Amino acid sequence: MKKYLIIIVISFSITFANSDTSSVAVSTLPFVFYSNSIGWVFGTFTSVKGYPQENSFTKIGCLISTNRSKYFYFQADEVQNPFWNRQFIRPDIFMGKLGDVKEYIGAPNSKGIWPGSNESSEKQHFLLHGTDYWIELNFKNLLPFAKGENINDFKVGEAVLSNSDLSDIKIFDFGKIYFETKFIYRDMTLENSFIKPKIVAAAVDYSLSNDNTNNYYFPTYGSYQKISYIRQYKAFGCDVEAVVWKFDMRYFYPIKDGINKYPSIFSLNFMTMDTPSWNDYELDDGKRIYKRPKLFIGPTLGGIKYLRAYKDYRYHDRAMIYYSLELRKNIEWNPFSQYEFTKKLGIDILQIASFIDVGRVAPYWRIKTLHDDMKYSLGLGIRAYMKGLVLRMDYAKGQEGGMVQMYVENPF
């Protein structure tokens, strides 16, 4: 598996490379961060902005952690298909060994409460370790409408905007409209002294999105909507089919507060998911096999993006609803611009944020149920924008305590 993935990475870089490398920016950095799942993480990554193409951004690296996890990863974004310039390709590859992590799976307890359900206890988990192979390949097709009408005008928008840049903006409008097809494969082979679960998912996410933000990864204004039909297939080791619907909406409104030259950003995220195939089943030697998505395909809450005061995949069920509200503010003081050796890090600006997350999972999609006994997170965060990459550290507190979340993307 490792040999073939390395060949794919090299072939990808050669196939899509642009001969003009004058604007390429390369950074290689060691890093340390804390993960709620695998502990303290130590590693290195190389980021390449402007290669294999002018608008593209590539990351490759490896890491180890204090719970003995070891991973290699490769990501590339905004890579334009040289044979069809309206198609953008994003590969994401993660593979390695997973140390002991909490997985909220298994049989119900004596009260009939399933692990991961909204009523479940944090103690309903197994501590498991094993191997993890996670591959995603996304094909984004820019439709010839609205801001995507002229493909020759395509570019990644500026991320750091001041108050003077905010004249004549439209929050709600048709922006870049994409039809996306994302292929998802993940194979987790886990074990402990009692059980040896193998979780294999093979799915395709078909979606339609409207991106009207100034910058997808570090937005100052605009809106974003995406509706997805996710089909899990009985293939490549995945043992059951499933169907999932997902809707994601984001809203960013800049407020000129007079504190400094940057606006405060009122940011809202709403997301919901449902699994209409949940109660459907097929028979295998007289045994019912329900058509339900694997843990990382279906509705889940908890982790680096959703309900940040909880562990990864803490909650999962048939349906989910989620709200997140953030107030973000860029600050003018940047300690990384004070010295020559820190300037080389390329950190353009720092941002602080306060936030509240609210959501819940449920055994069926019903508005009243989904808004009853909701879980929440309250927190503060700091982000750094570095050559197209967002470094994030959040602290959130919820009903089960507090948690630090660190990652390389904004939550939305």
C-alpha positions as a Markdown table, in Angstrom:
| # | Residue | x | y | z |
|---|---|---|---|---|
| 1 | Met | 0.0 | 0.0 | 0.0 |
| 2 | Lys | 2.7 | 2.5 | 1.0 |
| 3 | Lys | 4.7 | 1.9 | -2.2 |
| 4 | Tyr | 1.8 | 2.5 | -4.4 |
| 5 | Leu | 0.8 | 5.7 | -2.6 |
| 6 | Ile | 4.3 | 7.1 | -2.9 |
| 7 | Ile | 4.2 | 6.4 | -6.7 |
| 8 | Ile | 0.8 | 8.2 | -7.0 |
| 9 | Val | 2.1 | 11.3 | -5.1 |
| 10 | Ile | 5.2 | 11.5 | -7.4 |
| 11 | Ser | 3.1 | 11.0 | -10.6 |
| 12 | Phe | 0.6 | 13.6 | -9.5 |
| 13 | Ser | 3.3 | 16.2 | -9.0 |
| 14 | Ile | 4.9 | 15.6 | -12.4 |
| 15 | Thr | 1.6 | 15.4 | -14.4 |
| 16 | Phe | 0.2 | 18.7 | -13.1 |
| 17 | Ala | 3.4 | 20.7 | -12.8 |
| 18 | Asn | 3.7 | 24.1 | -14.4 |
| 19 | Ser | 7.0 | 24.9 | -16.1 |
| 20 | Asp | 7.1 | 28.4 | -14.6 |
| 21 | Thr | 8.3 | 28.1 | -11.0 |
| 22 | Ser | 9.2 | 31.8 | -10.5 |
| 23 | Ser | 6.4 | 32.4 | -8.0 |
| 24 | Val | 6.8 | 29.2 | -6.0 |
| 25 | Ala | 7.2 | 29.6 | -2.2 |
| 26 | Val | 8.6 | 26.6 | -0.2 |
| 27 | Ser | 8.6 | 26.3 | 3.6 |
| 28 | Thr | 9.8 | 23.3 | 5.6 |
| 29 | Leu | 9.1 | 23.5 | 9.3 |
| 30 | Pro | 9.1 | 21.2 | 12.3 |
| 31 | Phe | 5.9 | 21.4 | 14.4 |
| 32 | Val | 4.5 | 20.5 | 17.8 |
| 33 | Phe | 0.8 | 20.4 | 18.7 |
| 34 | Tyr | -1.7 | 18.7 | 20.9 |
| 35 | Ser | -4.4 | 16.3 | 19.6 |
| 36 | Asn | -7.3 | 15.2 | 21.8 |
| 37 | Ser | -7.1 | 11.8 | 20.2 |
| 38 | Ile | -3.4 | 10.9 | 20.0 |
| 39 | Gly | -1.7 | 13.3 | 22.5 |
| 40 | Trp | 1.3 | 15.5 | 21.8 |
| 41 | Val | 2.3 | 15.4 | 18.2 |
| 42 | Phe | 5.8 | 16.0 | 16.8 |
| 43 | Gly | 6.5 | 16.2 | 13.1 |
| 44 | Thr | 7.6 | 18.1 | 10.0 |
| 45 | Phe | 5.9 | 19.3 | 6.9 |
| 46 | Thr | 6.9 | 21.0 | 3.7 |
| 47 | Ser | 4.4 | 23.4 | 2.2 |
| 48 | Val | 4.6 | 24.5 | -1.4 |
| 49 | Lys | 2.5 | 27.5 | -2.6 |
| 50 | Gly | 2.4 | 28.0 | -6.3 |
| 51 | Tyr | 3.3 | 24.4 | -7.3 |
| 52 | Pro | 2.4 | 22.4 | -9.2 |
| 53 | Gln | 0.5 | 25.5 | -10.5 |
| 54 | Glu | 0.2 | 29.2 | -9.6 |
| 55 | Asn | -3.0 | 28.9 | -7.5 |
| 56 | Ser | -2.3 | 25.5 | -6.0 |
| 57 | Phe | -1.1 | 24.7 | -2.5 |
| 58 | Thr | 0.6 | 21.4 | -1.5 |
| 59 | Lys | 1.5 | 19.9 | 1.9 |
| 60 | Ile | 3.5 | 16.8 | 2.6 |
| 61 | Gly | 4.9 | 15.6 | 5.9 |
| 62 | Cys | 5.0 | 13.0 | 8.6 |
| 63 | Leu | 4.4 | 12.9 | 12.4 |
| 64 | Ile | 4.7 | 10.8 | 15.5 |
| 65 | Ser | 2.8 | 11.2 | 18.8 |
| 66 | Thr | 3.1 | 10.4 | 22.5 |
| 67 | Asn | 0.5 | 7.6 | 22.1 |
| 68 | Arg | 2.8 | 6.0 | 19.5 |
| 69 | Ser | 0.8 | 7.0 | 16.5 |
| 70 | Lys | 2.8 | 7.4 | 13.2 |
| 71 | Tyr | 1.4 | 9.1 | 10.1 |
| 72 | Phe | 2.4 | 10.2 | 6.6 |
| 73 | Tyr | 0.2 | 12.7 | 4.8 |
| 74 | Phe | 0.0 | 14.4 | 1.4 |
| 75 | Gln | -2.5 | 17.1 | 0.4 |
| 76 | Ala | -2.8 | 19.3 | -2.6 |
| 77 | Asp | -5.5 | 22.0 | -3.3 |
| 78 | Glu | -6.6 | 24.1 | -6.2 |
| 79 | Val | -4.8 | 21.9 | -8.7 |
| 80 | Gln | -6.2 | 22.6 | -12.2 |
| 81 | Asn | -6.7 | 19.7 | -14.6 |
| 82 | Pro | -4.4 | 20.5 | -17.6 |
| 83 | Phe | -6.8 | 18.6 | -19.8 |
| 84 | Trp | -9.9 | 20.3 | -18.6 |
| 85 | Asn | -9.3 | 23.7 | -17.0 |
| 86 | Arg | -12.7 | 23.9 | -15.3 |
| 87 | Gln | -11.8 | 20.9 | -13.1 |
| 88 | Phe | -9.8 | 21.2 | -9.9 |
| 89 | Ile | -8.4 | 18.2 | -8.1 |
| 90 | Arg | -7.7 | 17.7 | -4.5 |
| 91 | Pro | -6.0 | 14.5 | -3.2 |
| 92 | Asp | -5.8 | 13.8 | 0.5 |
| 93 | Ile | -3.8 | 10.9 | 1.7 |
| 94 | Phe | -3.2 | 9.9 | 5.4 |
| 95 | Met | -1.7 | 6.6 | 6.3 |
| 96 | Gly | 0.0 | 5.1 | 9.3 |
| 97 | Lys | -0.3 | 3.4 | 12.7 |
| 98 | Leu | -2.7 | 4.6 | 15.3 |
| 99 | Gly | -1.9 | 4.4 | 19.0 |
| 100 | Asp | -4.5 | 3.8 | 21.7 |
| 101 | Val | -7.5 | 6.0 | 21.0 |
| 102 | Lys | -11.0 | 6.1 | 22.3 |
| 103 | Glu | -13.7 | 4.7 | 20.0 |
| 104 | Tyr | -17.3 | 5.1 | 21.0 |
| 105 | Ile | -18.5 | 1.9 | 19.5 |
| 106 | Gly | -19.9 | -1.5 | 20.7 |
| 107 | Ala | -23.1 | -2.8 | 22.2 |
| 108 | Pro | -25.6 | -0.9 | 24.3 |
| 109 | Asn | -25.3 | -0.8 | 28.1 |
| 110 | Ser | -27.6 | -2.4 | 30.6 |
| 111 | Lys | -30.1 | 0.5 | 30.1 |
| 112 | Gly | -30.2 | 0.0 | 26.3 |
| 113 | Ile | -28.2 | 3.2 | 25.6 |
| 114 | Trp | -25.8 | 2.8 | 22.6 |
| 115 | Pro | -22.3 | 4.2 | 22.6 |
| 116 | Gly | -22.1 | 7.5 | 20.7 |
| 117 | Ser | -25.8 | 8.3 | 21.1 |
| 118 | Asn | -26.9 | 11.7 | 22.6 |
| 119 | Glu | -27.8 | 10.0 | 25.9 |
| 120 | Ser | -24.5 | 8.0 | 26.1 |
| 121 | Ser | -21.9 | 8.2 | 28.8 |
| 122 | Glu | -18.3 | 9.2 | 27.9 |
| 123 | Lys | -17.3 | 6.0 | 29.6 |
| 124 | Gln | -18.9 | 3.9 | 26.8 |
| 125 | His | -15.8 | 3.5 | 24.7 |
| 126 | Phe | -13.1 | 1.1 | 23.8 |
| 127 | Leu | -9.4 | 1.9 | 23.9 |
| 128 | Leu | -8.1 | 0.6 | 20.5 |
| 129 | His | -5.0 | 0.7 | 18.3 |
| 130 | Gly | -4.1 | -0.4 | 14.8 |
| 131 | Thr | -3.5 | 0.8 | 11.3 |
| 132 | Asp | -5.3 | 3.5 | 9.4 |
| 133 | Tyr | -5.4 | 4.2 | 5.6 |
| 134 | Trp | -7.5 | 7.2 | 4.6 |
| 135 | Ile | -7.6 | 8.4 | 1.0 |
| 136 | Glu | -9.9 | 11.0 | -0.5 |
| 137 | Leu | -9.8 | 12.3 | -4.1 |
| 138 | Asn | -12.1 | 15.3 | -4.9 |
| 139 | Phe | -12.9 | 16.5 | -8.4 |
| 140 | Lys | -14.4 | 20.1 | -8.3 |
| 141 | Asn | -15.9 | 21.2 | -11.5 |
| 142 | Leu | -16.4 | 25.0 | -11.8 |
| 143 | Leu | -19.7 | 25.6 | -13.6 |
| 144 | Pro | -19.8 | 28.4 | -16.3 |
| 145 | Phe | -22.2 | 30.6 | -14.3 |
| 146 | Ala | -21.9 | 33.7 | -12.0 |
| 147 | Lys | -18.3 | 34.3 | -11.0 |
| 148 | Gly | -17.2 | 31.1 | -12.7 |
| 149 | Glu | -18.3 | 32.3 | -16.1 |
| 150 | Asn | -14.9 | 33.2 | -17.4 |
| 151 | Ile | -12.4 | 30.5 | -16.4 |
| 152 | Asn | -9.5 | 32.7 | -17.5 |
| 153 | Asp | -10.3 | 35.1 | -14.6 |
| 154 | Phe | -10.1 | 32.3 | -12.0 |
| 155 | Lys | -7.8 | 33.0 | -9.0 |
| 156 | Val | -7.7 | 32.5 | -5.3 |
| 157 | Gly | -9.0 | 35.6 | -3.5 |
| 158 | Glu | -7.0 | 37.7 | -1.0 |
| 159 | Ala | -7.4 | 36.3 | 2.5 |
| 160 | Val | -6.3 | 39.3 | 4.7 |
| 161 | Leu | -8.6 | 42.3 | 4.0 |
| 162 | Ser | -8.7 | 45.6 | 5.9 |
| 163 | Asn | -11.7 | 48.0 | 6.3 |
| 164 | Ser | -10.7 | 49.9 | 3.2 |
| 165 | Asp | -11.1 | 46.7 | 1.1 |
| 166 | Leu | -14.7 | 46.2 | 2.1 |
| 167 | Ser | -16.6 | 48.7 | -0.2 |
| 168 | Asp | -19.3 | 47.3 | -2.5 |
| 169 | Ile | -19.3 | 43.7 | -1.1 |
| 170 | Lys | -22.2 | 41.3 | -1.4 |
| 171 | Ile | -22.7 | 38.8 | 1.4 |
| 172 | Phe | -25.4 | 36.8 | -0.4 |
| 173 | Asp | -24.8 | 36.3 | -4.1 |
| 174 | Phe | -24.0 | 33.6 | -6.6 |
| 175 | Gly | -20.2 | 33.1 | -6.5 |
| 176 | Lys | -18.2 | 30.2 | -7.8 |
| 177 | Ile | -20.6 | 27.3 | -8.3 |
| 178 | Tyr | -19.1 | 23.8 | -8.2 |
| 179 | Phe | -20.3 | 20.3 | -8.9 |
| 180 | Glu | -18.1 | 18.1 | -6.8 |
| 181 | Thr | -17.4 | 14.3 | -6.9 |
| 182 | Lys | -15.3 | 13.1 | -3.9 |
| 183 | Phe | -14.1 | 9.5 | -3.7 |
| 184 | Ile | -13.6 | 8.3 | -0.1 |
| 185 | Tyr | -11.8 | 5.2 | 1.1 |
| 186 | Arg | -10.8 | 4.5 | 4.7 |
| 187 | Asp | -9.6 | 1.2 | 6.2 |
| 188 | Met | -9.1 | 1.1 | 10.0 |
| 189 | Thr | -8.0 | -2.2 | 11.5 |
| 190 | Leu | -8.2 | -1.8 | 15.2 |
| 191 | Glu | -7.7 | -4.1 | 18.2 |
| 192 | Asn | -7.2 | -4.5 | 22.0 |
| 193 | Ser | -7.2 | -7.5 | 24.3 |
| 194 | Phe | -10.9 | -8.1 | 23.8 |
| 195 | Ile | -12.1 | -7.1 | 20.3 |
| 196 | Lys | -10.6 | -6.6 | 16.8 |
| 197 | Pro | -13.0 | -4.4 | 14.8 |
| 198 | Lys | -12.2 | -3.6 | 11.2 |
| 199 | Ile | -13.9 | -0.5 | 9.8 |
| 200 | Val | -13.8 | -0.1 | 6.0 |
| 201 | Ala | -15.7 | 2.6 | 4.2 |
| 202 | Ala | -15.9 | 3.2 | 0.4 |
| 203 | Ala | -18.1 | 6.1 | -0.6 |
| 204 | Val | -18.7 | 8.8 | -3.1 |
| 205 | Asp | -19.8 | 12.3 | -2.1 |
| 206 | Tyr | -21.7 | 14.1 | -4.9 |
| 207 | Ser | -22.3 | 17.7 | -4.0 |
| 208 | Leu | -23.3 | 21.1 | -5.4 |
| 209 | Ser | -21.8 | 24.2 | -3.7 |
| 210 | Asn | -21.9 | 28.0 | -4.0 |
| 211 | Asp | -18.8 | 29.8 | -2.8 |
| 212 | Asn | -19.3 | 33.5 | -2.5 |
| 213 | Thr | -16.5 | 34.2 | 0.0 |
| 214 | Asn | -13.4 | 36.3 | -0.6 |
| 215 | Asn | -11.2 | 33.3 | 0.4 |
| 216 | Tyr | -12.5 | 29.8 | 1.2 |
| 217 | Tyr | -9.8 | 29.1 | 3.9 |
| 218 | Phe | -9.6 | 32.5 | 5.6 |
| 219 | Pro | -12.8 | 34.4 | 4.8 |
| 220 | Thr | -13.5 | 38.0 | 5.7 |
| 221 | Tyr | -16.9 | 38.3 | 4.1 |
| 222 | Gly | -19.4 | 36.3 | 2.0 |
| 223 | Ser | -21.5 | 33.2 | 2.2 |
| 224 | Tyr | -21.2 | 29.5 | 1.3 |
| 225 | Gln | -23.8 | 26.8 | 0.8 |
| 226 | Lys | -23.3 | 23.1 | -0.1 |
| 227 | Ile | -25.7 | 20.2 | -0.4 |
| 228 | Ser | -24.3 | 16.7 | -0.6 |
| 229 | Tyr | -25.6 | 13.2 | -1.5 |
| 230 | Ile | -23.2 | 10.7 | 0.0 |
| 231 | Arg | -23.5 | 7.1 | -1.3 |
| 232 | Gln | -21.6 | 4.3 | 0.6 |
| 233 | Tyr | -20.9 | 1.4 | -1.7 |
| 234 | Lys | -20.5 | -2.3 | -1.0 |
| 235 | Ala | -17.0 | -2.5 | -2.5 |
| 236 | Phe | -13.3 | -2.5 | -1.7 |
| 237 | Gly | -13.9 | -4.3 | 1.6 |
| 238 | Cys | -16.9 | -2.2 | 2.7 |
| 239 | Asp | -19.7 | -4.6 | 3.7 |
| 240 | Val | -22.8 | -2.5 | 3.4 |
| 241 | Glu | -24.5 | 0.2 | 1.3 |
| 242 | Ala | -25.8 | 3.4 | 2.8 |
| 243 | Val | -27.2 | 6.8 | 1.8 |
| 244 | Val | -26.6 | 10.1 | 3.6 |
| 245 | Trp | -27.8 | 13.6 | 2.9 |
| 246 | Lys | -25.9 | 16.7 | 4.2 |
| 247 | Phe | -26.4 | 20.5 | 4.1 |
| 248 | Asp | -23.8 | 23.0 | 5.0 |
| 249 | Met | -24.3 | 26.8 | 5.2 |
| 250 | Arg | -21.7 | 29.4 | 6.2 |
| 251 | Tyr | -22.0 | 33.2 | 6.7 |
| 252 | Phe | -19.4 | 35.8 | 7.2 |
| 253 | Tyr | -20.2 | 39.5 | 7.9 |
| 254 | Pro | -17.5 | 42.1 | 8.5 |
| 255 | Ile | -18.1 | 44.8 | 11.1 |
| 256 | Lys | -16.0 | 48.0 | 11.1 |
| 257 | Asp | -15.4 | 48.4 | 14.8 |
| 258 | Gly | -12.8 | 51.1 | 14.9 |
| 259 | Ile | -10.4 | 49.0 | 17.1 |
| 260 | Asn | -7.8 | 48.7 | 14.3 |
| 261 | Lys | -7.7 | 48.6 | 10.5 |
| 262 | Tyr | -9.3 | 45.2 | 10.3 |
| 263 | Pro | -13.0 | 44.4 | 10.7 |
| 264 | Ser | -14.4 | 42.0 | 13.3 |
| 265 | Ile | -16.0 | 39.1 | 11.5 |
| 266 | Phe | -19.4 | 37.7 | 12.6 |
| 267 | Ser | -19.2 | 34.0 | 11.4 |
| 268 | Leu | -22.0 | 31.5 | 11.5 |
| 269 | Asn | -22.1 | 27.8 | 10.4 |
| 270 | Phe | -25.2 | 25.6 | 10.2 |
| 271 | Met | -25.0 | 22.0 | 9.2 |
| 272 | Thr | -27.4 | 19.0 | 9.3 |
| 273 | Met | -27.2 | 15.4 | 8.1 |
| 274 | Asp | -29.7 | 12.5 | 7.8 |
| 275 | Thr | -29.4 | 8.8 | 6.8 |
| 276 | Pro | -32.6 | 7.8 | 5.0 |
| 277 | Ser | -31.3 | 4.2 | 4.5 |
| 278 | Trp | -30.9 | 3.8 | 8.3 |
| 279 | Asn | -33.7 | 1.3 | 8.8 |
| 280 | Asp | -33.3 | -0.5 | 5.5 |
| 281 | Tyr | -31.6 | -3.8 | 5.6 |
| 282 | Glu | -30.5 | -6.8 | 3.6 |
| 283 | Leu | -30.4 | -10.5 | 4.7 |
| 284 | Asp | -27.2 | -12.4 | 5.0 |
| 285 | Asp | -27.9 | -16.0 | 6.1 |
| 286 | Gly | -31.1 | -14.8 | 7.7 |
| 287 | Lys | -29.3 | -12.0 | 9.6 |
| 288 | Arg | -30.3 | -8.4 | 9.1 |
| 289 | Ile | -27.5 | -6.1 | 7.9 |
| 290 | Tyr | -28.7 | -2.6 | 8.2 |
| 291 | Lys | -27.7 | 0.0 | 5.6 |
| 292 | Arg | -25.9 | 2.4 | 7.9 |
| 293 | Pro | -22.8 | 4.5 | 7.1 |
| 294 | Lys | -19.5 | 3.8 | 8.7 |
| 295 | Leu | -18.4 | 6.0 | 11.6 |
| 296 | Phe | -16.5 | 8.6 | 9.5 |
| 297 | Ile | -19.1 | 8.7 | 6.7 |
| 298 | Gly | -22.3 | 9.4 | 8.6 |
| 299 | Pro | -23.5 | 12.1 | 11.0 |
| 300 | Thr | -21.0 | 12.7 | 13.8 |
| 301 | Leu | -20.2 | 15.4 | 16.4 |
| 302 | Gly | -17.0 | 16.0 | 18.4 |
| 303 | Gly | -13.4 | 16.7 | 17.4 |
| 304 | Ile | -11.5 | 19.4 | 15.6 |
| 305 | Lys | -14.5 | 21.0 | 13.8 |
| 306 | Tyr | -17.8 | 20.2 | 15.4 |
| 307 | Leu | -18.5 | 20.5 | 19.2 |
| 308 | Arg | -14.8 | 21.2 | 20.0 |
| 309 | Ala | -15.1 | 20.3 | 23.7 |
| 310 | Tyr | -15.5 | 16.6 | 22.9 |
| 311 | Lys | -13.4 | 13.8 | 21.5 |
| 312 | Asp | -13.4 | 12.8 | 17.8 |
| 313 | Tyr | -16.6 | 11.0 | 16.9 |
| 314 | Arg | -17.9 | 11.3 | 20.4 |
| 315 | Tyr | -21.5 | 11.4 | 19.1 |
| 316 | His | -22.9 | 9.5 | 16.1 |
| 317 | Asp | -26.4 | 8.4 | 15.1 |
| 318 | Arg | -28.8 | 8.5 | 12.1 |
| 319 | Ala | -29.3 | 12.3 | 12.1 |
| 320 | Met | -27.4 | 15.4 | 13.3 |
| 321 | Ile | -27.9 | 19.2 | 13.5 |
| 322 | Tyr | -25.2 | 21.7 | 14.4 |
| 323 | Tyr | -24.7 | 25.4 | 14.8 |
| 324 | Ser | -21.5 | 27.3 | 15.4 |
| 325 | Leu | -21.1 | 31.1 | 16.0 |
| 326 | Glu | -17.7 | 32.7 | 16.0 |
| 327 | Leu | -16.5 | 36.3 | 16.4 |
| 328 | Arg | -13.2 | 36.6 | 14.7 |
| 329 | Lys | -10.7 | 39.6 | 14.8 |
| 330 | Asn | -7.4 | 40.1 | 13.1 |
| 331 | Ile | -4.8 | 41.8 | 15.2 |
| 332 | Glu | -2.1 | 44.1 | 14.0 |
| 333 | Trp | 0.6 | 43.0 | 16.4 |
| 334 | Asn | 2.5 | 40.1 | 14.9 |
| 335 | Pro | 5.5 | 38.9 | 17.0 |
| 336 | Phe | 6.7 | 36.7 | 14.1 |
| 337 | Ser | 7.5 | 39.9 | 12.1 |
| 338 | Gln | 9.9 | 41.2 | 14.7 |
| 339 | Tyr | 13.0 | 39.1 | 13.9 |
| 340 | Glu | 14.6 | 37.9 | 10.7 |
| 341 | Phe | 14.5 | 34.2 | 11.7 |
| 342 | Thr | 10.8 | 34.4 | 12.6 |
| 343 | Lys | 10.0 | 36.3 | 9.4 |
| 344 | Lys | 11.0 | 33.2 | 7.5 |
| 345 | Leu | 8.0 | 31.4 | 8.9 |
| 346 | Gly | 5.8 | 33.5 | 6.7 |
| 347 | Ile | 3.1 | 34.2 | 9.2 |
| 348 | Asp | 1.1 | 37.0 | 7.6 |
| 349 | Ile | -1.3 | 37.8 | 10.4 |
| 350 | Leu | -2.7 | 36.5 | 13.7 |
| 351 | Gln | -6.4 | 36.2 | 14.5 |
| 352 | Ile | -8.3 | 35.7 | 17.8 |
| 353 | Ala | -11.8 | 34.2 | 18.1 |
| 354 | Ser | -14.5 | 33.5 | 20.6 |
| 355 | Phe | -17.1 | 30.9 | 19.8 |
| 356 | Ile | -20.1 | 28.7 | 20.8 |
| 357 | Asp | -21.0 | 25.4 | 19.3 |
| 358 | Val | -24.4 | 23.8 | 19.8 |
| 359 | Gly | -25.6 | 20.5 | 18.3 |
| 360 | Arg | -26.9 | 17.0 | 18.8 |
| 361 | Val | -27.4 | 13.6 | 17.1 |
| 362 | Ala | -30.7 | 11.7 | 17.1 |
| 363 | Pro | -32.1 | 8.3 | 15.9 |
| 364 | Tyr | -34.3 | 10.2 | 13.4 |
| 365 | Trp | -34.5 | 13.6 | 11.7 |
| 366 | Arg | -37.1 | 15.6 | 13.6 |
| 367 | Ile | -36.7 | 19.3 | 14.4 |
| 368 | Lys | -38.1 | 19.1 | 17.9 |
| 369 | Thr | -35.9 | 16.1 | 18.9 |
| 370 | Leu | -32.8 | 17.6 | 17.3 |
| 371 | His | -33.2 | 20.8 | 19.4 |
| 372 | Asp | -33.8 | 19.0 | 22.7 |
| 373 | Asp | -31.0 | 18.3 | 25.2 |
| 374 | Met | -28.4 | 19.8 | 22.8 |
| 375 | Lys | -24.7 | 19.6 | 23.6 |
| 376 | Tyr | -22.6 | 22.7 | 23.6 |
| 377 | Ser | -19.0 | 24.1 | 23.6 |
| 378 | Leu | -17.9 | 27.5 | 24.6 |
| 379 | Gly | -14.4 | 28.6 | 23.8 |
| 380 | Leu | -11.6 | 30.9 | 22.7 |
| 381 | Gly | -9.1 | 30.4 | 19.9 |
| 382 | Ile | -6.1 | 31.9 | 18.1 |
| 383 | Arg | -5.3 | 31.4 | 14.4 |
| 384 | Ala | -2.2 | 32.2 | 12.3 |
| 385 | Tyr | -2.4 | 32.7 | 8.5 |
| 386 | Met | 0.8 | 31.4 | 7.0 |
| 387 | Lys | 1.4 | 31.4 | 3.2 |
| 388 | Gly | -2.1 | 30.1 | 2.5 |
| 389 | Leu | -2.2 | 27.8 | 5.5 |
| 390 | Val | -4.3 | 28.4 | 8.6 |
| 391 | Leu | -2.8 | 27.2 | 11.9 |
| 392 | Arg | -5.4 | 27.0 | 14.6 |
| 393 | Met | -5.5 | 26.4 | 18.4 |
| 394 | Asp | -8.9 | 26.4 | 20.2 |
| 395 | Tyr | -9.8 | 25.8 | 23.8 |
| 396 | Ala | -13.4 | 24.7 | 24.4 |
| 397 | Lys | -15.4 | 23.8 | 27.5 |
| 398 | Gly | -18.6 | 21.6 | 27.5 |
| 399 | Gln | -20.7 | 19.3 | 29.6 |
| 400 | Glu | -17.9 | 16.7 | 29.8 |
| 401 | Gly | -15.0 | 19.1 | 30.6 |
| 402 | Gly | -12.6 | 21.2 | 28.6 |
| 403 | Met | -10.4 | 20.4 | 25.6 |
| 404 | Val | -7.7 | 21.9 | 23.4 |
| 405 | Gln | -8.1 | 21.4 | 19.7 |
| 406 | Met | -5.2 | 22.2 | 17.3 |
| 407 | Tyr | -5.4 | 21.8 | 13.5 |
| 408 | Val | -4.4 | 23.3 | 10.2 |
| 409 | Glu | -7.7 | 24.6 | 9.0 |
| 410 | Asn | -10.4 | 26.9 | 10.3 |
| 411 | Pro | -13.5 | 25.0 | 11.6 |
| 412 | Phe | -15.5 | 26.6 | 8.8 |
